[in-house]
Amino acid sequence: MEKETDIVIVGTGAAGLFCALQLPESQRIMVITKDRAENSDSFLAQGGICVLRSEDDYQDYFEDTMKAGHYRNNRASVDRMIQDSPQIAQLLMGYGVEFERRGGELAYTREGGHSKPRILFHEDITGKEITGKLLSQARQRDNITIYEHTEMLDILCEGNVCRGIVVLDRQGQVAPVRAGHTVFACGGIGGLYRHSTNFAHLTGDGVAVALRHGIRLQDVNFVQIHPTTLYSKKPGRRFLISESVRGEGAVLLNAKMERFVDELQPRDVVTAAIEKQMALDGKPYVWLSMEHIPKENLLSHFPNICQKCLEEGYDVTKECVPVVPGQHYFMGGIQSDLDGRTSMERLYAIGETGCNGVHGANRLASNSLLESLVFARRAAQDIVSSRKKAGQNLAECGQGLAESYFHSERYRDLKKLRQENQALVRQEIERRKKEYEQQNHHGVKCG
Ligand SMILES: Cc1cc2nc3c(=O)[nH]c(=O)nc-3n(C[C@H](O)[C@H](O)[C@H](O)COP(=O)(O)OP(=O)(O)OC[C@H]3O[C@@H](n4cnc5c(N)ncnc54)[C@H](O)[C@@H]3O)c2cc1C
């Protein structure tokens, strides 16, 4: 593995890969992932990706995003995300991404919190379609090298300037990688929870590193719980039943098989209603019925969900499935501006790891793939202009620094380091939640 590169990106999800692809081919780019390249939450996205269909929808889309976020969103971030969305959809289609079409025209679906259908989708595997195509594009580029099973343990920093990262490579060696610019695209924090829809290896590592180095965080008290994951007694990742199923007509039922909530409200509202109902019923789940969706629509729009439920013993065309809320998304993260810049020079944070306030207190469904791509692209553009200004081989800096990290005691016991990192993130989330609740005890309650 190389010891020096122009840009190192941590994460092979939609944010990391799109950032790599938006950088010029003249730059040497290293993209690393802890696991297989395909094992990112981006591959799991089911529902779709939002897009501004026409200028007529701008106000409504803006309002839906703000309302879902309890108006705690950063308005400039929301505006940027919405304005850039048509271009992002075009770029994706340019990379070969196929979205559902009806009569030759793009088809749009709707999810909870959306006042109109404005979500592009590919069956119920939109994330796989998008991220798979980005991955295959990245693999074809000579200037991009992807290292699987390579874990970022730390950053190299000199004062408040990031000079690269420390990795554990697939041979089990700890090694410094010097880089002119470093991008954190390490996803969310689901691995810290017992019940989560996320991959278990997503444990908020970027946030832990930020905490250790005094890099600013934002909104870490805002953790989204998804209302409908398939109830199971088995351990491991919970299977998500996308909101678009409810958008297409599925309803939630209590133990007496009665509806108890408007299913198309934002996630936190539906989650709170389900939790209340479970307590009233004395059950660890409520029921989701898809019987109002015509069978052919159900099977063609949601083949993956139908199949997965069948594997768990439920034929959704004939019966209800038990569902329970589970940790799903991290609205907070490493504070970043609209160009992905963090409070540390030459360190960027994008995708679920970064937080520019676009989601506020609660993410609107299908805004996260979009924001990952919008701000990944802006980070890439900012890196390009920063490199032009610097006009030097930035990765050459920090040689002595890398050596000192390499010999650090800190990486002798990696199990302990990981446990400490995870505890650090958990504690910070809990601390900020308490602080927030004390300040706003009449305000919103999030996850
Ligand atoms: C089941 C499910 C369904 C979803 N459905 C939708 C949807 O329909 N629409 C939508 O917009 N959003 C959806 N989301 C959310 C969305 O998929 C994610 O928020 C988004 O894809 C995050 O992308 P990302 O690139 O930031 O992170 P991820 O795709 O999670 O990628 C993180 C990457 O970082 C790597 N990594 C982490 N730590 C380290 C480390 N220490 N060293 C090296 N590598 C590391 C991981 O291995 C991985 O490659 C869904 C999420 C889930 C879980």
The ligand as an ORCA input file, in Angstrom:
! r2SCAN-3c Opt
* xyz 0 1
  C     -31.484      0.123      5.120
  C     -31.271      1.542      4.689
  C     -32.084      2.114      3.737
  C     -31.893      3.439      3.308
  N     -32.683      3.964      2.330
  C     -32.406      5.213      1.872
  C     -33.137      5.751      0.771
  O     -34.003      5.104      0.212
  N     -32.812      6.990      0.347
  C     -31.832      7.750      0.924
  O     -31.587      8.886      0.497
  N     -31.119      7.256      1.971
  C     -31.381      6.012      2.436
  N     -30.643      5.509      3.465
  C     -29.559      6.310      4.035
  C     -28.378      6.301      3.087
  O     -28.232      5.049      2.496
  C     -27.078      6.660      3.811
  O     -27.275      7.691      4.722
  C     -26.061      7.153      2.838
  O     -25.957      6.226      1.795
  C     -24.736      7.345      3.538
  O     -23.710      7.329      2.582
  P     -22.230      7.530      3.042
  O     -21.408      7.434      1.806
  O     -22.124      8.714      3.871
  O     -21.927      6.277      4.023
  P     -21.971      4.710      3.784
  O     -22.624      4.364      2.522
  O     -22.480      4.089      5.012
  O     -20.433      4.352      3.635
  C     -19.533      4.428      4.715
  C     -18.206      3.853      4.295
  O     -17.205      4.171      5.250
  C     -16.429      3.012      5.537
  N     -15.819      3.176      6.858
  C     -16.417      3.512      8.032
  N     -15.482      3.606      9.012
  C     -14.291      3.357      8.442
  C     -12.962      3.302      8.917
  N     -12.649      3.538     10.195
  N     -11.965      2.981      8.064
  C     -12.248      2.718      6.756
  N     -13.487      2.753      6.237
  C     -14.496      3.069      7.066
  C     -17.425      1.886      5.427
  O     -16.801      0.640      5.312
  C     -18.179      2.335      4.168
  O     -17.442      1.991      3.017
  C     -30.846      4.189      3.899
  C     -30.019      3.621      4.874
  C     -30.224      2.311      5.278
  C     -29.337      1.724      6.319
*
